[in-house]
Amino acid sequence: MKLDAALPPVSLSNVPTIARAAETMGFDALWTTETQHDPFLPQPLIAEHTTKMQFGSGIAVSFARSPANLAYTAWDLAAQSGGRFILGLGTQVKAHIERRFGLPWPDSVTGKLREQLQAIRAFWDCWQNGTPLNFRGEYYKLTLMSPFFNPGPLPAEHAAIPIYIAGVNSGLAKLAGEVCNGFLVHPFHTPRYLSQTLLPAIAQGKEKAGRGDDSSVIVSATVFAASNRKEREFCRQQVAFYASTPSYRAVMDLHGWGETAENLSALAARGQWAEMPALINEEMMQEFVTQADSPAALAQALQKRYATLAQRLALYLPFIPGEKDDFWRELRVHWD
């Protein structure tokens, strides 16, 4: 199982130092997020200042961008990095697409995302193999690619850019099984939800698409983990925040905690954020958060808990050189 890290929300001037430190620490990949900053801008710096470590967007908001934007960006990053880039996409939720990005929410989330992925690959096929660009769907019609706008092929070993998509519910997990190389598991999950809901949906998608066992879909999970009281309370706050999101209700419902989720949503609607963590009891914490008394024990607990569930893990803690270095070093040493 690979151990990945998350880039904290920092200015671009800090990225080279963090990237070099992450590779030195032995992380297998460094993921960027779309919160306070654009997820793609740090990535040329990560590619430039590392030599072996993979990196990817975990996630970039797909519905805020056109397939052309995503195709060109990924193509250039794959070229610069020698094929180390992973394109990770997520849909976000309706309120953010409409009110933060000012764009329409689609009638079908999976339908539009499927078309986006197909369109991106149509661009790549055009550039790599000379196939005429002729994609026609419900949301996108793409038929123009003159030589002036064609970046040309990549070395063959770099052209198969992996695409991961993120999700909480089964619809996007099924889509990942159909058309993606990987699925990014949202930190708001439990091992039971992953095993009983998400993994079966991925398998259904693979079966629908006729993808055999050789067409593996990498499961990459971001996980809540804590080795001391401060980290546990941080995780409790984050679980409460995510549990208040109505579109994530299925996770709580699986465990019979729907009423708690409704109460959390009501508190969030009133802006009573400080009162929300108290609703996350110890039973919920045990399900959502992997807990141990030391980094060494935490490494063992995480690998045991996710051994049959995921191929990549990243902690829901940003990697910041100079902060918790001993923690990360001990975790990484005992990961192997």
C-alpha positions in Angstrom: 0.0 0.0 0.0 1.4 3.4 -1.0 1.6 6.3 1.4 0.8 9.7 0.0 0.9 13.2 1.3 -1.2 16.3 0.9 0.1 19.7 0.0 -1.1 22.4 2.5 -2.7 25.6 1.2 0.4 27.7 0.8 1.8 30.2 -1.6 3.7 29.0 -4.7 7.0 30.2 -3.2 6.7 27.5 -0.6 6.0 24.6 -2.9 9.6 23.6 -4.0 10.7 23.2 -0.4 7.6 21.1 0.5 7.9 19.0 -2.6 11.6 18.2 -2.0 10.9 17.4 1.6 8.0 15.1 0.7 10.1 13.1 -1.7 13.0 12.9 0.8 10.5 11.7 3.5 9.6 8.8 1.1 6.0 9.7 0.2 4.8 8.0 -3.0 2.8 11.0 -4.2 2.0 14.5 -3.3 -1.6 15.7 -3.9 -2.8 19.2 -4.3 -6.3 20.4 -3.4 -8.7 23.1 -4.6 -9.5 25.1 -1.6 -7.8 28.5 -1.2 -5.6 28.0 -4.3 -5.8 26.6 -7.8 -4.8 22.9 -7.7 -2.8 23.0 -10.9 -0.4 25.9 -10.3 1.8 24.2 -7.8 2.2 21.1 -9.9 4.9 22.3 -12.4 7.0 23.2 -9.3 6.4 19.8 -7.8 7.5 18.2 -11.1 10.6 20.5 -11.4 11.8 19.9 -7.8 11.3 16.1 -7.6 12.5 13.2 -9.7 10.5 10.1 -8.6 7.5 11.0 -6.6 4.1 11.1 -8.4 1.8 14.0 -7.9 -1.8 14.8 -8.7 -4.8 17.0 -8.2 -6.9 15.7 -5.3 -9.1 17.2 -6.5 -9.6 19.8 -9.2 -13.2 20.8 -9.7 -14.2 19.3 -13.0 -17.4 21.2 -13.5 -15.6 24.5 -13.1 -13.5 23.7 -16.2 -13.9 22.7 -19.8 -12.5 19.3 -21.1 -10.1 21.3 -23.3 -8.6 23.1 -20.2 -8.2 19.9 -18.4 -6.7 18.0 -21.4 -4.1 20.7 -22.1 -3.1 21.1 -18.5 -2.7 17.3 -17.9 -0.8 16.9 -21.2 1.7 19.5 -20.3 2.2 18.2 -16.7 2.7 14.7 -18.0 5.3 15.9 -20.4 7.2 18.0 -17.9 7.2 15.3 -15.2 8.0 12.3 -17.4 4.6 10.7 -16.8 4.4 11.2 -13.0 1.1 13.2 -13.1 -2.3 11.9 -12.0 -5.4 13.9 -13.1 -7.8 13.8 -10.1 -11.2 15.3 -10.6 -14.3 15.9 -8.5 -17.6 17.4 -9.2 -18.1 19.5 -6.0 -21.7 20.1 -4.9 -24.4 22.2 -6.5 -24.1 25.2 -4.2 -20.4 25.7 -5.0 -20.8 25.2 -8.7 -23.6 27.7 -8.9 -22.7 30.2 -6.2 -18.9 30.0 -6.1 -18.1 29.4 -9.7 -21.2 30.9 -11.3 -21.8 27.9 -13.5 -24.9 25.8 -14.1 -25.4 22.5 -12.3 -26.0 19.6 -14.7 -29.2 17.6 -14.9 -27.1 14.4 -14.6 -23.9 14.6 -12.5 -22.6 11.2 -13.7 -23.7 11.9 -17.2 -21.8 15.2 -17.5 -18.7 13.8 -15.8 -18.7 10.8 -18.0 -18.7 13.1 -21.0 -16.0 15.2 -19.6 -13.7 12.2 -19.2 -14.5 10.9 -22.7 -13.9 14.3 -24.2 -10.5 14.7 -22.4 -9.5 11.4 -23.8 -10.7 12.4 -27.2 -8.3 15.3 -27.1 -5.4 13.0 -26.0 -6.2 10.5 -28.7 -6.2 13.3 -31.3 -2.8 14.6 -30.1 -1.2 11.3 -29.6 -2.5 9.2 -32.6 -3.7 11.8 -35.1 -7.4 10.7 -34.6 -9.7 13.5 -35.8 -11.4 15.3 -33.0 -15.0 14.5 -33.3 -16.7 14.2 -29.9 -20.5 14.7 -29.8 -22.5 14.4 -26.6 -25.3 16.0 -24.7 -23.0 18.5 -22.9 -20.1 18.9 -25.3 -19.5 19.0 -29.0 -15.8 19.1 -29.9 -14.8 19.0 -33.6 -12.1 21.6 -34.1 -8.3 20.9 -33.7 -6.1 22.6 -36.2 -2.3 22.0 -36.2 -1.7 25.4 -34.6 -3.5 24.2 -31.5 -2.2 20.6 -31.4 0.6 20.1 -28.9 1.6 16.8 -30.6 2.4 13.4 -29.1 4.1 12.5 -25.9 6.6 9.6 -25.5 4.3 6.5 -25.6 5.1 5.6 -22.0 3.9 9.0 -20.8 0.7 9.3 -22.9 -1.5 7.1 -20.8 -2.3 9.7 -18.2 -4.2 8.2 -15.3 -7.6 9.7 -14.4 -9.0 9.4 -10.9 -12.4 10.7 -9.8 -13.6 11.5 -6.3 -16.9 10.8 -4.7 -18.9 10.0 -1.6 -21.9 8.2 -3.1 -22.1 5.1 -5.2 -22.9 6.7 -8.5 -19.5 8.2 -9.0 -17.8 5.1 -7.6 -19.6 3.1 -10.3 -18.5 5.6 -12.9 -14.9 5.2 -11.8 -15.3 1.5 -12.3 -16.6 2.1 -15.8 -14.1 4.6 -17.2 -11.4 5.6 -14.7 -8.0 4.5 -13.5 -8.7 5.3 -9.9 -11.2 6.4 -7.3 -10.4 9.0 -4.7 -12.3 8.1 -1.5 -13.5 11.2 0.4 -12.2 11.4 4.0 -15.8 11.3 5.1 -16.1 7.5 5.0 -15.9 4.5 7.2 -14.3 1.1 6.3 -17.8 -0.4 6.4 -19.1 2.2 4.0 -16.1 1.6 1.7 -16.5 -2.1 1.8 -20.3 -2.3 1.6 -21.1 0.6 -0.7 -18.2 2.0 -2.6 -16.2 -1.0 -3.6 -19.3 -3.0 -4.8 -20.2 0.1 -6.9 -16.8 0.2 -8.5 -17.1 -3.5 -9.2 -20.5 -3.0 -10.8 -19.0 -0.3 -13.0 -16.2 -2.5 -14.1 -18.7 -5.3 -14.9 -20.9 -2.9 -16.9 -18.0 -1.8 -19.0 -16.6 -5.3 -19.5 -13.4 -4.4 -17.7 -11.8 -7.6 -16.5 -9.5 -8.1 -13.5 -6.6 -6.8 -15.5 -8.2 -3.4 -15.7 -7.6 -2.5 -12.1 -9.1 0.7 -10.6 -6.8 2.0 -7.9 -8.6 3.0 -4.7 -6.9 6.0 -3.1 -8.3 6.9 0.3 -7.8 10.1 2.3 -8.3 9.0 5.9 -8.9 10.6 9.3 -6.2 9.5 11.7 -5.0 10.6 15.1 -2.3 9.7 17.5 -3.0 12.3 20.3 -5.8 14.2 21.8 -5.4 17.4 19.7 -5.5 15.4 16.5 -8.6 13.5 17.7 -10.5 16.7 18.4 -9.5 18.1 15.0 -10.9 15.0 13.4 -14.1 15.2 15.4 -14.6 18.8 14.1 -14.1 17.7 10.5 -16.4 14.7 10.8 -19.1 16.9 12.2 -18.6 19.4 9.4 -18.8 16.8 6.6 -21.7 14.9 8.3 -23.8 18.1 8.1 -23.7 18.0 4.3 -27.0 16.6 3.0 -25.5 15.0 -0.1 -23.2 12.9 2.1 -26.1 11.6 4.2 -25.7 8.0 2.9 -22.6 7.4 5.0 -24.4 8.3 8.2 -27.6 6.4 7.2 -25.6 3.2 6.7 -24.7 3.2 10.4 -28.2 4.4 11.6 -27.0 7.9 12.4 -29.4 9.8 10.1 -31.0 11.7 12.9 -27.6 13.0 14.1 -26.8 14.1 10.5 -30.1 16.0 10.3 -29.3 17.7 13.6 -25.9 18.7 12.3 -27.3 20.1 9.2 -29.7 22.2 11.2 -26.8 23.5 13.4 -24.8 24.3 10.2 -27.7 26.2 8.7 -27.9 28.4 11.8 -24.1 28.9 11.8 -23.7 27.2 15.1 -20.4 25.5 14.1 -18.9 25.4 17.6 -21.8 23.2 18.9 -21.5 20.6 16.1 -18.5 18.4 17.3 -20.3 17.5 20.5 -22.8 15.5 18.4 -20.0 13.1 17.2 -19.8 10.5 19.9 -17.1 8.0 20.6 -18.8 5.2 18.6 -18.8 7.5 15.5 -15.1 8.4 16.2 -14.1 4.8 16.2 -15.8 4.3 12.8 -14.5 7.4 11.1 -11.0 7.9 12.7 -8.1 5.5 12.9 -6.6 6.1 16.3 -3.4 4.9 18.0 -1.0 6.2 20.7 2.1 6.6 18.5 3.0 7.0 14.8 4.4 3.5 14.7 1.2 2.0 16.0 -0.9 4.3 13.7 1.0 3.0 10.7 0.2 -0.6 11.6 -3.4 0.3 12.4 -4.0 2.0 9.1 -2.4 -0.8 7.1 -4.5 -3.4 8.9 -7.7 -1.4 8.6 -7.3 -0.7 4.9 -5.4 -3.7 3.7 -8.3 -5.1 1.7 -9.9 -1.8 0.9 -7.4 0.6 -0.7 -4.1 0.7 -2.6 -3.1 4.2 -1.6 -3.6 6.2 1.6 -3.1 9.8 2.6 -3.8 11.2 6.0 -6.2 14.1 6.4 -3.3 16.2 7.6 -1.2 18.4 5.4 2.5 17.7 5.1 4.4 20.8 6.3 8.2 20.5 6.7 9.4 21.5 10.1 6.0 20.6 11.7 5.6 17.1 13.0 8.7 15.9 11.1 9.3 13.2 13.8 5.7 12.0 13.4 6.0 11.7 9.6 9.4 10.1 9.8 8.3 7.4 12.3 5.1 6.8 10.4 7.0 6.4 7.1 9.6 4.1 8.6 7.0 1.8 10.1 4.9 1.9 6.9 7.4 -0.5 5.2 
